[in-house]
């Protein structure tokens, strides 16, 4: 029966690519190519699955990995759709997933999306992890080092003769008996001082940041220092709220995405230039997104129950 045969080929195509996503070695890829070449129906099945979710091909690699690891288990009736999603994201996702497993799953401390973690370290310092965040912690006789792999962390540093450092790919923050937050945001790191002072080093540049100041670190070093209401930001953090005061919408969506079920993908290029002042409930991220949608010229598209895209409304983009 042709329909059953076509369905079995689709399932086999999806099964192959799920295997590739898990193992992705040269031998397995060669076996898959042999299967593709064995019959024209095989290549057609791959093309059909890709076409089902072709609009998702523009998702960036990091977003693709997040979509896969946050996707809920599908019931039997929708397993093919879940496999098709894996196939559509596979070219970007298998490398991402591997890197994520090495950096995220092996982290000393981590949180899943929507979770929070408070931990007292061996020196009595306290760290508080936002959702979808991960750190490595290394203390020795010479220093105390926290490596922020992803997400955001609030640090309350205990007094100790050893220096306390928070490091990311964009630089290091040396605490001078202090409380501050460090956030990974795409291709940059943001540091916000709540109390006391930190010494920051980034791309060969250095500066001191004091209470109620914030700076972004990038490939070229520190950006401009901004004034913030650090006490309000800290209170919002502990109440699981997102407080933004004239901040880029893209940054707000990045933070919200750490708590959003599944993948919340923002079209940062289209949203560039939109600033927002808002208080959002991180414990109810869907409601938070609805609040943004009511007050801003944005379009929210739901591809599946666990993939949401935010971009500028088309009529706004044409102006």
Wavefront OBJ file of the C-alpha trace (Angstrom):
o trace
v 0.000 0.000 0.000
v 1.677 3.221 -1.196
v 0.600 5.413 1.708
v 2.004 2.999 4.284
v 5.210 2.688 2.296
v 5.592 6.462 2.050
v 4.939 6.791 5.772
v 7.526 4.146 6.618
v 10.108 5.923 4.456
v 9.347 9.205 6.221
v 9.808 7.527 9.571
v 13.055 5.958 8.439
v 14.343 9.328 7.211
v 13.482 10.934 10.518
v 15.030 8.039 12.453
v 18.288 8.386 10.517
v 18.558 12.068 11.255
v 17.705 11.660 14.910
v 20.591 9.177 15.077
v 22.829 11.695 13.341
v 21.799 14.353 15.815
v 22.798 12.084 18.682
v 26.051 10.688 17.291
v 26.954 12.635 14.140
v 30.208 10.779 13.379
v 31.763 10.343 9.941
v 30.840 6.658 9.629
v 27.192 7.262 10.483
v 26.991 10.160 8.045
v 28.431 7.926 5.303
v 25.829 5.252 6.048
v 23.117 7.878 5.861
v 24.377 9.098 2.487
v 24.285 5.511 1.243
v 20.671 5.217 2.378
v 19.812 8.471 0.591
v 21.383 7.170 -2.626
v 19.633 3.799 -2.471
v 16.262 5.068 -3.727
v 14.810 8.355 -4.969
v 11.989 7.985 -2.415
v 14.542 8.387 0.362
v 15.755 11.773 -0.849
v 12.142 12.832 -1.443
v 11.251 11.943 2.152
v 14.092 14.094 3.448
v 12.981 17.003 1.273
v 9.384 16.592 2.432
v 10.329 16.716 6.096
v 12.528 19.736 5.518
v 9.673 21.508 3.771
v 7.318 21.029 6.701
v 9.268 23.423 8.841
v 11.283 25.348 6.268
v 10.431 28.654 7.963
v 12.474 27.510 10.940
v 15.676 27.210 8.910
v 16.583 30.803 9.809
v 16.858 30.001 13.503
v 20.397 30.652 14.743
v 22.522 27.772 15.990
v 22.175 28.609 19.669
v 18.412 28.905 19.312
v 18.221 25.593 17.477
v 20.007 23.804 20.286
v 17.680 25.349 22.868
v 14.621 24.303 20.875
v 15.782 20.702 20.865
v 16.716 20.456 24.525
v 13.540 22.177 25.759
v 11.082 20.407 23.458
v 8.572 18.357 25.502
v 8.027 14.674 24.832
v 5.509 14.371 22.013
v 2.471 12.070 22.208
v 2.328 9.232 19.682
v 0.140 11.217 17.259
v 2.664 14.027 16.960
v 5.950 12.130 17.036
v 6.460 12.620 13.314
v 6.135 16.380 13.746
v 8.730 16.281 16.508
v 11.048 14.260 14.301
v 10.459 16.683 11.448
v 11.448 19.505 13.770
v 14.663 17.688 14.578
v 15.350 17.243 10.878
v 14.643 20.889 10.069
v 17.037 22.037 12.754
v 19.660 19.315 12.329
v 22.247 21.118 10.157
v 22.568 23.801 12.832
v 21.754 21.820 15.914
v 24.018 18.796 16.109
v 27.172 20.862 16.550
v 25.351 23.190 18.930
v 24.006 20.320 20.991
v 27.449 18.748 21.291
v 29.029 22.014 22.415
v 26.165 22.644 24.803
v 26.544 19.211 26.379
v 30.255 19.763 26.927
v 29.841 23.239 28.404
v 26.420 23.153 30.002
v 25.707 19.626 31.187
v 29.187 19.340 32.701
v 28.955 22.693 34.499
v 29.404 22.705 38.268
v 26.100 24.541 38.765
v 23.294 25.032 36.252
v 19.600 25.761 35.921
v 17.059 24.757 33.318
v 14.737 27.235 31.655
v 12.400 28.866 34.169
v 14.360 27.658 37.213
v 16.374 29.569 39.825
v 19.246 28.430 42.014
v 20.751 29.928 45.181
v 24.007 28.450 46.453
v 26.448 29.288 49.247
v 30.037 28.579 48.213
v 32.872 27.213 50.340
v 34.081 30.717 51.233
v 30.547 31.795 52.309
v 30.032 33.828 49.145
v 26.569 33.436 47.640
v 25.676 33.042 43.985
v 22.175 33.171 42.530
v 21.583 31.716 39.059
v 18.881 32.947 36.711
v 17.035 30.483 34.474
v 18.929 28.592 31.744
v 22.277 29.540 33.291
v 25.478 27.674 34.095
v 28.742 28.334 35.926
v 31.952 26.528 36.772
v 33.450 27.220 40.200
v 37.160 26.852 40.940
v 38.695 27.791 44.290
v 42.354 27.240 45.142
v 44.960 28.767 47.432
v 45.503 31.718 45.105
v 42.064 32.807 43.906
v 38.330 32.197 43.777
v 37.060 31.927 40.195
v 33.537 31.610 38.804
v 33.204 31.077 35.039
v 29.833 32.122 33.635
v 29.128 29.795 30.710
v 25.660 31.064 29.891
v 22.790 33.042 31.391
v 23.069 35.388 34.348
v 24.399 35.254 37.895
v 24.084 37.538 40.921
v 27.123 37.340 43.205
v 27.397 38.384 46.862
v 31.104 38.088 47.655
v 32.322 37.164 51.147
v 35.481 38.713 52.550
v 38.564 36.604 51.918
v 42.227 37.429 51.191
v 41.975 35.608 47.861
v 40.676 37.612 44.893
v 37.198 36.719 43.617
v 36.796 36.681 39.814
v 33.828 36.172 37.517
v 35.020 35.456 33.978
v 33.283 35.148 30.607
v 34.486 35.044 27.013
v 34.451 38.857 27.009
v 36.522 39.643 30.080
v 36.836 39.302 33.836
v 35.263 41.025 36.822
v 37.374 41.196 39.970
v 35.302 41.814 43.074
v 36.558 44.185 45.727
v 34.164 43.022 48.468
v 30.933 43.564 46.591
v 27.571 42.529 45.118
v 26.911 42.557 41.377
v 25.344 40.727 38.439
v 26.992 39.363 35.298
v 24.901 38.428 32.270
v 25.859 36.710 28.997
v 23.864 38.359 26.190
v 24.723 36.962 22.781
v 28.064 38.389 21.688
v 28.546 40.496 24.824
v 28.578 40.418 28.622
v 26.782 42.933 30.834
v 28.003 43.781 34.344
v 25.770 45.660 36.803
v 27.122 46.903 40.131
v 24.774 46.726 43.112
v 27.197 47.531 45.923
v 30.856 48.538 46.327
v 33.377 48.280 43.454
v 34.733 45.875 40.850
v 37.788 46.008 38.625
v 36.942 44.978 35.063
v 39.360 43.758 32.404
v 38.237 43.277 28.800
v 40.159 43.096 25.497
v 43.215 44.807 26.972
v 41.188 47.586 28.611
v 40.440 48.044 32.294
v 38.074 50.144 34.383
v 36.478 50.302 37.806
v 32.734 50.045 38.165
v 30.959 51.395 41.252
v 27.459 50.990 42.702
v 24.557 51.927 40.400
v 26.669 51.569 37.273
v 26.448 49.143 34.367
v 28.729 48.375 31.433
v 28.684 46.021 28.467
v 31.819 44.080 27.473
v 32.334 43.009 23.870
v 35.043 41.972 21.456
v 36.458 45.517 21.475
v 36.373 45.870 25.262
v 34.078 47.838 27.587
v 31.354 50.099 26.210
v 29.971 53.236 27.813
v 29.224 53.152 31.540
v 25.515 53.706 32.281
v 23.755 54.767 35.472
v 21.101 52.381 36.848
v 18.932 51.948 39.954
v 20.770 48.938 41.287
v 18.659 48.531 44.441
v 15.486 48.296 42.343
v 17.147 45.791 40.018
v 18.195 43.616 42.944
v 14.722 43.709 44.496
v 13.209 42.735 41.160
v 15.679 39.836 40.877
v 14.722 38.375 44.255
v 11.009 38.754 43.434
v 11.523 36.966 40.101
v 10.699 40.105 38.157
v 12.402 41.597 35.119
v 12.918 45.337 35.509
v 13.985 47.225 32.389
v 14.435 50.987 32.250
v 14.932 52.324 28.719
v 16.699 49.134 27.664
v 16.856 47.477 24.224
v 13.901 45.164 23.675
v 16.329 42.523 22.388
v 18.052 42.423 25.784
v 14.701 42.094 27.546
v 13.688 39.203 25.289
v 17.042 37.499 25.856
v 16.424 37.531 29.601
v 12.791 36.483 29.179
v 13.853 33.583 26.946
v 15.651 31.967 29.893
v 12.264 31.410 31.504
v 10.064 30.890 28.467
v 8.868 27.318 27.848
v 10.678 26.013 24.793
v 12.356 28.471 22.455
v 11.623 32.192 22.384
v 13.490 33.503 19.353
v 13.803 37.247 18.756
v 14.601 38.778 15.361
v 17.234 41.094 16.822
v 18.001 42.842 13.541
v 14.362 43.812 13.004
v 13.887 44.846 16.638
v 17.015 47.004 16.811
v 16.211 50.491 18.045
v 13.196 49.527 20.153
v 13.694 50.565 23.784
v 11.422 49.528 26.637
v 10.715 50.464 30.262
v 8.763 47.700 31.942
v 8.392 45.314 34.889
v 7.671 41.742 33.796
v 6.786 38.582 35.782
v 9.450 35.979 35.057
v 7.405 33.316 36.845
v 4.722 33.807 34.158
v 6.748 34.353 30.969
v 3.803 33.896 28.598
v 1.956 36.693 30.367
v 5.141 38.774 30.225
v 5.278 38.359 26.447
v 1.595 39.286 26.143
v 2.278 42.491 28.079
v 5.039 43.396 25.640
v 2.823 42.559 22.676
v 0.068 44.895 23.912
v 2.327 47.903 24.216
v 4.918 47.480 21.465
v 4.767 47.173 17.649
v 5.831 43.534 17.674
v 4.461 40.402 16.045
v 4.469 37.111 17.951
v 4.272 33.914 15.879
v 3.739 30.466 17.410
v 5.256 27.717 15.226
v 4.684 24.853 17.652
v 3.769 24.749 21.361
v 7.471 25.180 22.136
v 8.789 27.523 19.426
v 7.822 31.218 19.443
v 9.222 33.968 17.218
v 9.131 37.705 17.954
v 9.728 40.289 15.255
v 8.608 43.758 14.188
v 5.081 44.121 12.815
v 5.251 44.131 8.995
v 3.532 47.507 8.639
v 6.095 49.064 10.984
v 9.004 47.582 9.043
v 7.711 49.135 5.798
v 7.627 52.693 7.158
l 1 2 3 4 5 6 7 8 9 10 11 12 13 14 15 16 17 18 19 20 21 22 23 24 25 26 27 28 29 30 31 32 33 34 35 36 37 38 39 40 41 42 43 44 45 46 47 48 49 50 51 52 53 54 55 56 57 58 59 60 61 62 63 64 65 66 67 68 69 70 71 72 73 74 75 76 77 78 79 80 81 82 83 84 85 86 87 88 89 90 91 92 93 94 95 96 97 98 99 100 101 102 103 104 105 106 107 108 109 110 111 112 113 114 115 116 117 118 119 120 121 122 123 124 125 126 127 128 129 130 131 132 133 134 135 136 137 138 139 140 141 142 143 144 145 146 147 148 149 150 151 152 153 154 155 156 157 158 159 160 161 162 163 164 165 166 167 168 169 170 171 172 173 174 175 176 177 178 179 180 181 182 183 184 185 186 187 188 189 190 191 192 193 194 195 196 197 198 199 200 201 202 203 204 205 206 207 208 209 210 211 212 213 214 215 216 217 218 219 220 221 222 223 224 225 226 227 228 229 230 231 232 233 234 235 236 237 238 239 240 241 242 243 244 245 246 247 248 249 250 251 252 253 254 255 256 257 258 259 260 261 262 263 264 265 266 267 268 269 270 271 272 273 274 275 276 277 278 279 280 281 282 283 284 285 286 287 288 289 290 291 292 293 294 295 296 297 298 299 300 301 302 303 304 305 306 307 308 309 310 311 312 313 314 315 316 317 318 319
